[in-house]
Structure formats: structure tokens, C-alpha cells
Amino acid sequence: MKLDKLVGERFKEKPSDCVVDSHALMVRGGYIKFVANGIYSSYMPLRRITKKIENIIREEMDRIDGQEVQFPVVMPASLWEESGRYSSIDNSLCRFKDRNGSPMVLGMTHEEAAVQLVREYGNTYNRYPFMIYQIQTKFRDEARPRAGLIRVREFTMKDGYSFHTSQEDLEKYYDRCYHAYERIFARAGIPETIVVRSDSGMMGGNISHEYMLLTSIGEDSIAICPECGYRANMEAAESIIENSRDDVSQDLQIVSTPEMHTIEDVCKFLNAPAEKSVKAVVYQKNADDSYVIVFLRGDLDVNETKLTNFLGENIHPAVITDESGIKAGFIGPVNMNAESKPLILFDLSIKDANNMVCGANKTDYHYTGLDMSRDCPDAEYHDFAKIINGGICPSCGKHSITVSRGIEVGNIFQLGTKYTKAMGMTYLDEKGESHYPVMGCYGIGVGRLAASVCEAHHDDYGPIWPMSIAPWQVHLCCMKSADEETHKTADKLYEDLQNAGLEVIYDDRKVSAGFMFSDADLLGVPVRVIVSPRNLKDGVCEVVTRDKSYNEKITMDNAVNAVKELVDKLLKSCSADS
């Protein structure tokens, strides 16, 4: 490919609307073009990258007996009604009617389609286990797309679904897929990806894992214990709090706290630490707007995923009205007589706590001396809080938790019988008895993976693509191409490199060296070969790597072999076994 024919602009300036490096570099380098919020068109360099990622994924899925299929982009709403998700998922599911007035959906995930595809095939035990997967464009109407390809509305994804006759068989296959994903990310150039326990969310199931690339721009928070290796998404991490009771419990007393609406203000006014306070966080259920109040220690935050899972339905931050009888800013667990009869929940962080500050359910007043055992004897406690830095590790019990940021590049779920049972998929066992198959689900976002690799491997000038997924393997630069001998030599080298089976992008434009190298940096090709009049005087060309780890003058006679050896070496470094 000659660079002067490559469609797409490259430019030096960072776009003002790009807040993360991978987004800015992909726009600057002519990889993507904005179409609408969370929707992009891809130029050739990105298409070459994503095709290579897809091929890596296919090879690893085929290696664990996956069979590639293709599900429809558009599905009848009736399919999603079978599973119950048509009404339970929020507006991220795009619903519409076709010309005949039939309700339809755009596929954002394909559990329903997978079950529908094999429902009849899987009617007998001797056809199990099996796994089907696809690589396809999907649409999810994200409320807050961000960071270029990191979080979009239209995206290409590999999703796979395995079917089993027992939980034990699912767990065996789940382990195979677990390690296949590790190989995929290593081959794609980010072996530093870590695996964390996660919440299954709308997918369902009891056990799930996410593959995370640790980076400060990630939107997921991950709890990590360096002592024992425990790792979990913040949404799934258990929060363990040790409360040491004071030897003497004070009496419950009401005190005036005028205009003190926040825990911070109240604690400062009463000269009490936040961990000796109880705060109330109020939500409403989406279904009926009924109120839910969660009481927890004042220095902690509610984990809304845990709360949603506990309730079994979606929630939103409350709009507290006068009619509710809830005294916003002064809510407490004692003498709660709100007309709206809210559901009251207690977090484990305040179990057995005493001498606490809390709201008095009266405007401008708080209680001191709250003893949860004495004053709220009927309280039931559950884990609703977010784990914190320095928190207790759920695995080893040490105060060693650190919270980091990460990008989710893949996920796997043990779905169980959630979908097969809802959609009436059964099989007959050896005794002729009917059972529901057990399912697993396995996803990787292709575009997000490409952007994540860029985020992990770049400098100020552009991406540094791993050889395994780079748009081209070699970037050939002909300096001062107006010089006839130089141009002729570079042309021949271009032909010879291609004949040797190498992927080459060739820049023979009549532009300055700075302009040429700037474009080369933005394309991020791992190996750069420079042919110039100065080097030709010595019968050599310059071979350098994009990451600056290699820079050698190679004789023209040996250039092709040397470049091929370097490419092969860099490819090997991206293998799962390296």
C-alpha cells in the first residue's frame, strides 16, 4: 500500500473534544471519524487492526471447539419477551416497530438468539456440550458514550455461548475459556491484563469474571489485594468493616444542627469523625417510585449494583417530596414515621456500632449517642457499601485493599439455566427425563480492545502497535524521493519486502522528513525502514522500531532478510507463550 493513496487525514493538533489519549491518537492518525455520539466510521488502518484481532479471537475460540455462527442484528421483540428482558432492560435496548407494526429490537447482546438457534438441535443429551460464537456489529444506546472507542453505542463484539448438561461440565469449559481469553489478550499485545471477579448484571448468572487493563482513564474501579492476589470489580467486591464499640454507650440525645444537611457539615459541627456517624442515602424504585433508604457509616458510599441485586429491580436517586414525610438532610433510623412508608435497609458497616451521630427525622436536628443494638434491635444487616482503599480483603482478611481504575476488555459469565428455562429449551437425558441446559457466555469488544491496546502502548507522537495487530508490519520511508537513485532503490525494496510476504506501507511522497516521520509515528507501524541518499552512499538503509528499542544500519543486500527476521522476532514476542 502506498501512503499517498491512503484515505484519511493525519494531523498534529490534539482535538479539543478528546479526553483520553487513544481517542485523540485515533482521530489524529486517520483511524476513525465521528458520525454521531458514540458512533464512528473506521478508516483502513483500524479495519486492518480489528481484522487481525478478530482472527486471533477466531483461532482461540476454534481451539476450544467453538463454532462460528451469525445471529441477526434485528430481532422480534417476542424473542426478548420470552426471556423477560424486553421490559426489564432500560432504554439502552433500542426498540422499534417494522413497517407491519411488529415490535422489534436491535441486538445489544444475543443470549435469546443463541437459545432460539439451538433450541431444537439441543433436545438430546448426546449432543452436549457445544459452544457457538459470532463476531458482529451490535447497538446499545449508552446514556454516556465516552473516550472514543472505549465506550460507544455501535460496536463490533465477539460473543460466545456454551451449552452443557451439568454445572460441573460448564465449569470445566469455563476454565478452558478463561485461559483462552488470557491467550487472546497476550497475543493482542496486552498480556498485563488482569482477571477480576465481577457482577453479572443484566446478563444473569452467579459467577462471572472481567478481564481488566489497569489504566487511570478506565471507568471501572477494581479492588486489589497485593498480599494474597484477590481481585474484584468494585461492583462485586465485598465490603468488610470492623466496628470497635466504645466501652460505654451514651444516651440517645437530640441536638440542634441548624442548616446542617450533609454528613461532613454535621460531623464538623459536632466535632465527630465521619466513621462515628450514620448517613442515609435515598433511592426510588423505577417500577413504582417507592422510596428505599439505606443507612450506612458516614465515611462510606452505597454500591448501587449490590443494592439493585438485593432488591431485584432497578433504582434511581430519589426526588424527595414534602408529601413523602422524609426529612432530607436529617434522616435517621430511629423514630422514622414517614408517610411514604419507605423500605429501610441497613449496611453491615453500622452493625453493633454505638455512640453514633444520625439524623433525628426532624428538620435541623440530629441524634448523638445512637447505639444500633439498643436503639434499632430489629435491624437486619446486608452488604450495600463500596469497598475502600485500605479496606479489609475478603480473601486474606488484611487491611490491604487498593482501588485502581481499569478498562474492561472482556468478560465471561456462568449463566446457568436463566435463559434456557425462560425460553423453554430442554433436553432428554439417558433415562428420558427432561432438563434445562446450563449456559455460559463469553464476550470481547473488538474496537474497545484495539483502543485499549493503543491506550497501553503509545507515546506523545502516536500509537506503538504490537506486531500481531499492527495495520502493517513495515513502514518504508523514501527520503528525498526526487532523487532518482533513491526512489528506484526504495521501489525495488518495496517490491522485495512484499515478495517476502511482509505487509508494507510505502511513503514516497515529496514531503519533508519531519512531515513523513510524523505520519509514520501516527500510524504506529512496528518496523520502519528508511532509504535516503545519505545512507545509500554507504550502501545501507536504516531499520528502526517504533518503540525505539532497535536502530541499525543494514546493507541493502541484506535488508529484506534482516527486516523479516526482525518482524518474526516481534511477532514471536506477542505469542501467548512468550
C-alpha positions as CSV (number, residue, x, y, z in Angstrom):
1,M,0.0,0.0,0.0
2,K,1.3,3.5,-0.9
3,L,0.7,6.0,1.7
4,D,-0.2,8.8,-0.8
5,K,-3.3,6.7,-1.7
6,L,-4.4,6.0,1.9
7,V,-7.8,7.6,2.6
8,G,-7.9,9.7,5.8
9,E,-6.2,12.8,7.2
10,R,-3.4,12.9,9.8
11,F,-2.6,16.0,11.7
12,K,-0.5,17.2,14.7
13,E,-3.1,19.0,16.8
14,K,-5.0,17.2,19.5
15,P,-8.7,17.5,19.1
16,S,-10.3,19.6,21.8
17,D,-13.1,17.0,22.4
18,C,-10.8,14.0,23.0
19,V,-10.2,13.5,26.7
20,V,-8.2,10.2,26.5
21,D,-5.0,9.5,24.5
22,S,-6.3,6.6,22.5
23,H,-9.3,8.7,21.2
24,A,-7.1,11.6,20.3
25,L,-4.5,9.5,18.5
26,M,-7.1,7.5,16.6
27,V,-8.7,10.8,15.3
28,R,-5.3,12.4,14.6
29,G,-4.0,9.3,12.8
30,G,-6.9,8.8,10.5
31,Y,-8.3,5.7,12.1
32,I,-11.8,6.8,12.9
33,K,-14.2,9.6,12.1
34,F,-17.1,10.9,14.3
35,V,-20.6,10.2,12.9
36,A,-22.8,10.7,15.9
37,N,-22.5,10.4,19.7
38,G,-20.9,7.0,20.3
39,I,-20.9,6.1,16.6
40,Y,-17.8,6.2,14.4
41,S,-16.7,5.2,10.9
42,S,-13.4,3.3,10.5
43,Y,-10.7,4.0,8.0
44,M,-8.4,1.3,6.6
45,P,-5.7,1.3,9.3
46,L,-8.2,0.5,12.0
47,R,-10.0,-2.1,9.8
48,R,-6.7,-3.9,9.3
49,I,-6.1,-3.8,13.1
50,T,-9.6,-5.1,14.0
51,K,-9.4,-7.9,11.4
52,K,-6.2,-9.1,13.0
53,I,-7.8,-9.0,16.4
54,E,-10.8,-10.9,15.0
55,N,-8.6,-13.6,13.5
56,I,-6.8,-14.0,16.9
57,I,-10.1,-14.4,18.6
58,R,-11.3,-16.9,16.0
59,E,-8.2,-19.0,16.3
60,E,-8.5,-19.2,20.1
61,M,-12.3,-19.9,20.0
62,D,-11.8,-22.6,17.4
63,R,-9.0,-24.1,19.6
64,I,-11.6,-24.7,22.4
65,D,-14.1,-26.2,20.0
66,G,-16.1,-23.1,19.3
67,Q,-18.3,-23.0,16.1
68,E,-18.7,-19.6,14.4
69,V,-22.3,-18.7,13.6
70,Q,-24.1,-15.4,12.9
71,F,-27.2,-14.1,14.7
72,P,-29.5,-11.4,13.3
73,V,-28.9,-7.7,14.0
74,V,-32.7,-7.2,14.2
75,M,-34.8,-9.5,16.3
76,P,-38.6,-9.7,17.0
77,A,-39.5,-8.3,20.5
78,S,-41.2,-11.7,21.1
79,L,-37.8,-13.3,21.5
80,W,-36.9,-10.9,24.2
81,E,-40.3,-11.2,25.8
82,E,-39.6,-14.9,26.2
83,S,-36.6,-14.2,28.4
84,G,-38.3,-11.3,30.2
85,R,-35.7,-8.8,29.2
86,Y,-37.8,-6.8,26.7
87,S,-39.4,-4.9,29.6
88,S,-36.7,-5.2,32.2
89,I,-33.8,-3.6,30.3
90,D,-33.8,0.2,30.2
91,N,-33.6,2.4,27.1
92,S,-30.1,1.1,26.2
93,L,-32.1,-1.6,24.3
94,C,-33.3,0.0,21.1
95,R,-36.9,-0.8,20.4
96,F,-38.9,0.0,17.3
97,K,-41.6,-1.2,15.0
98,D,-41.2,-2.5,11.5
99,R,-43.5,-1.4,8.6
100,N,-46.1,-4.0,9.6
101,G,-46.3,-2.6,13.1
102,S,-44.4,-5.6,14.7
103,P,-42.3,-4.7,17.7
104,M,-38.6,-5.3,17.0
105,V,-35.2,-4.7,18.8
106,L,-31.7,-4.1,17.7
107,G,-29.3,-6.7,19.1
108,M,-27.2,-5.4,22.0
109,T,-26.4,-8.9,23.1
110,H,-27.6,-12.3,21.8
111,E,-28.5,-14.8,24.5
112,E,-32.0,-15.0,23.3
113,A,-30.9,-15.5,19.7
114,A,-28.4,-18.2,20.7
115,V,-31.1,-20.2,22.6
116,Q,-33.5,-19.8,19.7
117,L,-30.9,-21.1,17.2
118,V,-30.1,-24.4,19.0
119,R,-33.4,-24.9,20.9
120,E,-34.4,-27.8,18.7
121,Y,-30.9,-29.1,18.0
122,G,-30.1,-29.5,21.7
123,N,-33.1,-31.8,22.5
124,T,-31.0,-34.8,23.5
125,Y,-28.1,-35.2,25.9
126,N,-25.7,-36.8,23.4
127,R,-25.3,-33.5,21.5
128,Y,-23.7,-31.8,24.5
129,P,-21.6,-29.9,25.2
130,F,-21.2,-27.4,22.4
131,M,-20.2,-23.7,22.0
132,I,-21.3,-21.3,19.3
133,Y,-19.9,-17.8,18.8
134,Q,-20.2,-14.8,16.5
135,I,-18.3,-11.6,15.7
136,Q,-20.8,-9.0,14.7
137,T,-21.9,-5.4,15.0
138,K,-24.2,-4.5,17.8
139,F,-26.1,-1.4,19.1
140,R,-26.5,-0.4,22.7
141,D,-27.9,3.0,23.3
142,E,-25.4,4.0,26.0
143,A,-26.5,7.0,28.1
144,R,-23.0,8.4,28.3
145,P,-20.6,7.3,25.4
146,R,-17.1,8.4,26.1
147,A,-13.4,8.1,25.3
148,G,-13.7,7.3,21.6
149,L,-14.0,3.5,21.1
150,I,-13.7,2.8,24.8
151,R,-17.5,3.2,25.3
152,V,-19.7,3.5,22.2
153,R,-23.2,2.8,21.1
154,E,-22.4,0.9,17.9
155,F,-19.6,-1.7,18.3
156,T,-18.3,-5.0,17.0
157,M,-18.2,-7.8,19.5
158,K,-17.4,-11.4,19.8
159,D,-19.9,-13.2,21.9
160,G,-20.0,-16.9,22.5
161,Y,-22.5,-19.2,24.2
162,S,-21.8,-22.7,25.5
163,F,-24.4,-25.3,26.4
164,H,-23.9,-28.1,29.0
165,T,-25.8,-30.9,30.8
166,S,-24.4,-30.1,34.2
167,Q,-22.8,-27.3,36.2
168,E,-19.7,-29.4,36.5
169,D,-19.3,-29.6,32.7
170,L,-19.9,-25.8,32.4
171,E,-17.2,-25.2,35.0
172,K,-14.7,-27.3,33.0
173,Y,-15.4,-25.4,29.8
174,Y,-15.5,-22.1,31.6
175,D,-11.9,-22.8,32.7
176,R,-10.9,-23.5,29.1
177,C,-12.4,-20.2,28.0
178,Y,-10.8,-18.4,31.0
179,H,-7.4,-19.4,29.7
180,A,-8.3,-18.8,26.0
181,Y,-9.0,-15.2,26.9
182,E,-5.6,-14.9,28.6
183,R,-4.0,-16.1,25.4
184,I,-6.1,-13.7,23.3
185,F,-5.0,-10.6,25.3
186,A,-1.4,-11.7,25.3
187,R,-1.4,-12.2,21.5
188,A,-3.1,-8.9,21.0
189,G,-0.3,-7.2,22.9
190,I,-1.7,-6.6,26.4
191,P,-0.5,-9.6,28.5
192,E,-0.7,-7.3,31.5
193,T,-4.5,-7.7,31.5
194,I,-5.7,-9.0,34.9
195,V,-8.8,-11.1,35.7
196,V,-11.3,-9.9,38.4
197,R,-14.5,-11.3,39.9
198,S,-17.4,-9.2,38.7
199,D,-21.1,-8.7,38.9
200,S,-23.2,-10.4,36.3
201,G,-25.6,-7.5,35.9
202,M,-28.4,-7.9,33.3
203,M,-26.7,-11.0,31.9
204,G,-27.6,-13.0,34.9
205,G,-25.8,-16.0,36.5
206,N,-23.9,-16.4,39.7
207,I,-20.2,-16.5,38.6
208,S,-18.6,-14.0,36.3
209,H,-15.1,-12.6,35.6
210,E,-13.9,-9.5,33.8
211,Y,-10.5,-9.0,32.1
212,M,-9.2,-5.6,33.0
213,L,-6.5,-3.4,31.6
214,L,-5.3,-1.2,34.5
215,T,-5.2,2.4,33.4
216,S,-6.0,5.7,35.0
217,I,-8.6,6.5,32.3
218,G,-10.6,3.3,33.0
219,E,-14.2,3.8,34.1
220,D,-14.3,0.6,36.2
221,S,-12.9,0.5,39.8
222,I,-11.1,-2.6,40.8
223,A,-10.3,-3.8,44.3
224,I,-6.9,-5.5,44.5
225,C,-5.1,-7.1,47.4
226,P,-1.3,-7.2,46.8
227,E,-1.0,-9.6,49.8
228,C,-3.0,-12.5,48.5
229,G,-3.8,-11.6,44.9
230,Y,-7.6,-11.1,45.5
231,R,-9.1,-9.0,42.6
232,A,-12.7,-8.0,42.1
233,N,-14.7,-5.3,40.3
234,M,-15.8,-2.7,42.8
235,E,-19.4,-3.7,42.0
236,A,-18.8,-7.3,43.2
237,A,-16.2,-6.7,46.0
238,E,-17.5,-7.5,49.5
239,S,-17.1,-4.6,51.9
240,I,-15.9,-5.7,55.3
241,I,-15.9,-3.2,58.1
242,E,-14.7,-3.7,61.7
243,N,-16.6,-1.6,64.2
244,S,-15.0,-1.3,67.6
245,R,-17.6,-0.5,70.2
246,D,-16.9,2.2,72.8
247,D,-16.8,0.7,76.3
248,V,-19.7,2.9,77.5
249,S,-22.8,3.7,75.4
250,Q,-24.1,7.2,75.7
251,D,-27.7,8.1,76.0
252,L,-29.6,8.9,72.8
253,Q,-29.8,12.7,72.8
254,I,-31.4,15.1,70.3
255,V,-29.2,18.1,69.4
256,S,-29.8,21.2,67.3
257,T,-27.9,21.2,63.9
258,P,-29.3,24.2,62.1
259,E,-28.8,24.2,58.3
260,M,-26.5,21.1,58.6
261,H,-27.7,19.0,55.7
262,T,-24.6,16.9,54.9
263,I,-22.6,14.4,57.0
264,E,-19.5,16.5,56.5
265,D,-21.2,19.6,57.9
266,V,-22.8,17.7,60.8
267,C,-19.6,15.9,61.8
268,K,-17.6,19.1,61.7
269,F,-20.3,21.0,63.8
270,L,-20.5,18.2,66.4
271,N,-16.7,17.5,66.3
272,A,-17.3,13.9,65.4
273,P,-15.3,11.8,62.9
274,A,-17.3,10.6,59.9
275,E,-16.8,6.9,60.9
276,K,-18.9,7.7,64.0
277,S,-21.9,8.8,62.0
278,V,-24.7,7.1,60.2
279,K,-25.8,8.6,56.9
280,A,-28.9,7.9,54.9
281,V,-29.0,7.5,51.1
282,V,-32.4,7.6,49.5
283,Y,-33.4,5.9,46.2
284,Q,-36.7,5.2,44.4
285,K,-37.6,2.0,42.6
286,N,-38.0,2.5,38.9
287,A,-41.1,0.4,38.8
288,D,-43.3,2.4,41.2
289,D,-41.2,5.2,42.6
290,S,-41.5,3.8,46.1
291,Y,-38.7,5.0,48.4
292,V,-35.7,3.0,49.6
293,I,-33.5,4.3,52.4
294,V,-30.1,2.8,53.0
295,F,-28.3,3.5,56.3
296,L,-24.5,3.1,56.4
297,R,-21.5,4.5,58.0
298,G,-20.9,8.1,57.2
299,D,-17.5,7.7,55.6
300,L,-18.7,5.0,53.1
301,D,-20.7,5.1,49.8
302,V,-23.6,2.9,48.6
303,N,-22.7,0.3,46.0
304,E,-25.8,0.7,43.8
305,T,-25.1,-2.6,42.0
306,K,-25.3,-4.5,45.3
307,L,-28.5,-2.6,46.2
308,T,-30.1,-3.4,42.8
309,N,-29.2,-7.0,43.1
310,F,-30.6,-7.2,46.6
311,L,-33.9,-5.6,45.5
312,G,-34.1,-7.5,42.2
313,E,-35.1,-4.3,40.4
314,N,-33.7,-1.1,39.1
315,I,-33.5,2.1,41.1
316,H,-32.7,5.8,40.7
317,P,-31.6,8.6,43.1
318,A,-34.7,9.8,44.9
319,V,-36.6,13.1,44.4
320,I,-37.8,13.7,48.0
321,T,-41.1,15.5,48.1
322,D,-42.7,17.2,51.1
323,E,-45.6,14.7,50.8
324,S,-43.2,11.8,51.5
325,G,-42.6,12.8,55.1
326,I,-38.9,12.2,54.6
327,K,-36.8,14.9,56.2
328,A,-34.0,15.3,53.6
329,G,-30.7,16.0,55.3
330,F,-32.0,14.9,58.7
331,I,-32.9,11.2,58.1
332,G,-32.2,8.7,60.8
333,P,-33.1,5.1,61.7
334,V,-34.9,6.0,65.0
335,N,-38.4,7.3,65.1
336,M,-38.9,7.1,61.3
337,N,-42.6,7.8,60.7
338,A,-42.6,8.9,57.1
339,E,-46.0,8.8,55.4
340,S,-44.5,7.2,52.3
341,K,-43.5,4.1,54.3
342,P,-40.0,3.7,52.7
343,L,-38.2,0.4,52.7
344,I,-35.5,0.7,55.3
345,L,-32.2,-1.2,54.8
346,F,-29.1,-1.3,57.0
347,D,-25.5,-1.8,55.9
348,L,-23.1,-4.1,57.8
349,S,-20.8,-1.2,58.4
350,I,-23.1,0.0,61.3
351,K,-23.8,-3.3,62.9
352,D,-23.2,-3.2,66.7
353,A,-21.9,0.4,66.3
354,N,-22.5,2.7,69.3
355,N,-22.2,6.4,70.1
356,M,-23.0,7.3,66.6
357,V,-24.4,10.6,65.1
358,C,-27.5,10.3,62.9
359,G,-30.5,12.3,61.7
360,A,-33.4,12.8,64.1
361,N,-36.1,12.9,61.3
362,K,-36.8,16.4,62.3
363,T,-35.6,19.5,60.4
364,D,-32.4,21.0,61.9
365,Y,-31.9,18.2,64.4
366,H,-29.7,15.2,64.8
367,Y,-29.2,12.5,67.4
368,T,-26.0,11.7,69.3
369,G,-25.3,8.5,71.2
370,L,-27.0,6.2,68.8
371,D,-26.4,2.5,69.7
372,M,-27.6,0.3,66.9
373,S,-28.1,-2.8,69.1
374,R,-30.1,-0.9,71.7
375,D,-32.0,1.6,69.5
376,C,-32.6,-0.5,66.4
377,P,-32.8,-4.0,67.8
378,D,-34.8,-5.4,64.8
379,A,-32.4,-4.2,62.1
380,E,-31.2,-6.7,59.6
381,Y,-27.8,-6.0,58.0
382,H,-26.6,-6.6,54.5
383,D,-23.6,-5.6,52.4
384,F,-24.5,-2.4,50.5
385,A,-21.3,-0.4,50.7
386,K,-18.4,0.1,48.3
387,I,-15.1,-1.4,49.3
388,I,-12.5,1.3,50.1
389,N,-8.7,1.8,49.9
390,G,-7.1,0.2,52.9
391,G,-10.2,-1.9,53.5
392,I,-10.2,-5.5,54.7
393,C,-9.5,-8.1,52.0
394,P,-12.4,-10.6,51.7
395,S,-9.9,-13.3,51.0
396,C,-7.0,-12.9,53.4
397,G,-8.5,-10.6,56.0
398,K,-5.7,-8.0,55.9
399,H,-6.2,-4.2,55.7
400,S,-4.6,-4.3,52.3
401,I,-7.1,-3.4,49.6
402,T,-6.1,-0.9,47.0
403,V,-8.6,0.5,44.5
404,S,-7.4,1.0,40.9
405,R,-9.0,2.0,37.6
406,G,-9.3,-0.2,34.6
407,I,-10.9,-0.8,31.2
408,E,-12.9,-3.9,30.8
409,V,-11.7,-5.6,27.7
410,G,-13.6,-8.9,28.0
411,N,-16.0,-10.8,30.3
412,I,-17.2,-14.3,30.9
413,F,-20.3,-15.5,32.7
414,Q,-21.7,-18.7,34.1
415,L,-25.4,-18.1,33.2
416,G,-26.8,-21.3,34.5
417,T,-30.4,-22.0,33.3
418,K,-31.6,-18.4,33.3
419,Y,-32.3,-18.3,29.5
420,T,-32.9,-21.9,28.7
421,K,-35.6,-22.2,31.4
422,A,-37.3,-18.9,30.5
423,M,-37.3,-19.9,26.8
424,G,-38.3,-23.5,27.2
425,M,-35.2,-25.2,25.9
426,T,-34.9,-28.7,27.3
427,Y,-33.1,-32.0,26.5
428,L,-33.8,-35.6,27.4
429,D,-31.1,-37.4,29.4
430,E,-30.2,-41.1,29.2
431,K,-33.3,-42.0,31.3
432,G,-35.6,-40.0,29.1
433,E,-36.0,-37.3,31.8
434,S,-36.3,-33.6,30.8
435,H,-33.7,-31.0,31.9
436,Y,-32.8,-27.4,31.1
437,P,-29.3,-27.0,29.6
438,V,-26.7,-24.9,31.6
439,M,-25.2,-22.0,29.7
440,G,-22.0,-20.0,29.7
441,C,-21.5,-16.6,28.0
442,Y,-18.2,-15.1,26.7
443,G,-17.7,-11.6,25.3
444,I,-14.9,-9.4,23.9
445,G,-15.4,-5.9,22.3
446,V,-13.2,-5.8,19.3
447,G,-13.0,-2.0,18.9
448,R,-12.6,-1.4,22.6
449,L,-9.7,-3.9,22.6
450,A,-8.0,-2.0,19.8
451,A,-8.4,1.3,21.7
452,S,-7.2,-0.4,24.9
453,V,-4.0,-1.6,23.2
454,C,-3.5,1.9,21.9
455,E,-4.1,3.3,25.4
456,A,-1.5,0.9,26.9
457,H,1.1,1.3,24.1
458,H,1.7,4.8,22.8
459,D,3.9,7.9,23.3
460,D,3.3,11.6,22.7
461,Y,3.6,11.1,18.9
462,G,1.3,8.2,18.2
463,P,0.4,4.5,18.9
464,I,3.0,1.8,19.2
465,W,1.1,-1.2,17.8
466,P,2.2,-4.7,18.7
467,M,3.3,-6.6,15.6
468,S,0.4,-9.1,16.0
469,I,-2.3,-6.5,15.3
470,A,-0.4,-3.6,13.6
471,P,-2.0,-2.3,10.5
472,W,1.2,-3.0,8.6
473,Q,4.4,-4.8,9.6
474,V,6.8,-2.4,7.9
475,H,6.7,1.3,7.1
476,L,9.1,2.1,4.2
477,C,10.2,5.7,4.0
478,C,11.8,7.0,0.9
479,M,13.6,10.2,1.8
480,K,14.1,12.9,-0.9
481,S,12.2,10.8,-3.4
482,A,13.0,13.4,-6.1
483,D,16.4,11.7,-6.2
484,E,16.1,9.2,-8.9
485,E,18.5,6.6,-7.5
486,T,17.0,6.7,-4.0
487,H,13.5,6.4,-5.4
488,K,14.5,3.5,-7.6
489,T,16.2,1.7,-4.7
490,A,13.2,2.2,-2.4
491,D,10.8,1.0,-5.1
492,K,12.7,-2.2,-5.5
493,L,12.9,-2.7,-1.8
494,Y,9.2,-2.2,-1.5
495,E,8.7,-5.0,-4.1
496,D,11.2,-7.3,-2.5
497,L,9.7,-6.9,1.0
498,Q,6.2,-7.7,-0.3
499,N,7.5,-10.7,-2.2
500,A,9.0,-11.9,1.1
501,G,5.4,-12.0,2.5
502,L,5.7,-8.8,4.5
503,E,2.9,-6.2,4.9
504,V,4.3,-2.9,3.8
505,I,3.0,0.7,3.8
506,Y,5.3,2.8,1.5
507,D,5.7,6.5,1.8
508,D,7.4,8.0,-1.3
509,R,5.8,11.4,-1.1
510,K,7.8,14.5,-1.8
511,V,7.5,15.9,1.7
512,S,9.9,16.9,4.4
513,A,11.5,14.3,6.7
514,G,9.7,15.7,9.7
515,F,6.3,15.5,8.0
516,M,7.0,11.9,6.8
517,F,8.1,10.7,10.3
518,S,5.2,12.5,12.0
519,D,2.8,10.5,9.8
520,A,4.8,7.3,10.5
521,D,4.5,7.8,14.2
522,L,0.7,8.3,14.0
523,L,0.4,5.0,12.0
524,G,2.5,3.3,14.7
525,V,3.9,0.5,12.4
526,P,6.4,-1.6,14.5
527,V,9.3,-1.6,12.0
528,R,10.4,1.4,10.0
529,V,12.9,1.2,7.1
530,I,14.4,4.5,5.9
531,V,16.0,4.8,2.5
532,S,17.9,8.1,1.9
533,P,20.6,9.4,-0.4
534,R,23.0,9.8,2.6
535,N,22.6,6.1,3.7
536,L,22.8,4.9,0.1
537,K,26.3,6.4,-0.2
538,D,27.3,3.8,2.3
539,G,25.2,1.1,0.7
540,V,22.8,0.8,3.7
541,C,19.3,1.6,4.8
542,E,18.3,2.4,8.4
543,V,16.0,0.0,10.2
544,V,14.3,1.2,13.4
545,T,11.4,0.0,15.6
546,R,8.6,2.3,16.6
547,D,9.3,1.8,20.3
548,K,13.0,2.9,19.7
549,S,14.3,-0.4,21.1
550,Y,16.2,-1.2,17.8
551,N,18.1,1.0,15.4
552,E,20.6,-0.5,13.0
553,K,22.2,0.3,9.6
554,I,21.7,-2.7,7.3
555,T,23.3,-3.3,4.0
556,M,20.9,-3.1,1.1
557,D,21.8,-6.7,0.1
558,N,20.7,-8.0,3.5
559,A,17.8,-5.6,4.1
560,V,15.0,-7.9,3.3
561,N,16.3,-10.8,5.4
562,A,17.1,-8.6,8.3
563,V,13.7,-6.9,8.3
564,K,11.9,-10.3,8.0
565,E,13.9,-11.7,10.9
566,L,13.0,-8.6,13.0
567,V,9.3,-8.9,12.1
568,D,9.3,-12.6,13.0
569,K,11.0,-11.8,16.4
570,L,8.5,-9.2,17.2
571,L,5.6,-11.5,16.2
572,K,7.0,-14.2,18.5
573,S,7.1,-11.7,21.4
574,C,3.3,-11.4,21.0
575,S,2.7,-15.1,21.3
576,A,0.8,-16.4,24.3
577,D,3.8,-18.4,25.3
578,S,6.4,-15.6,25.3
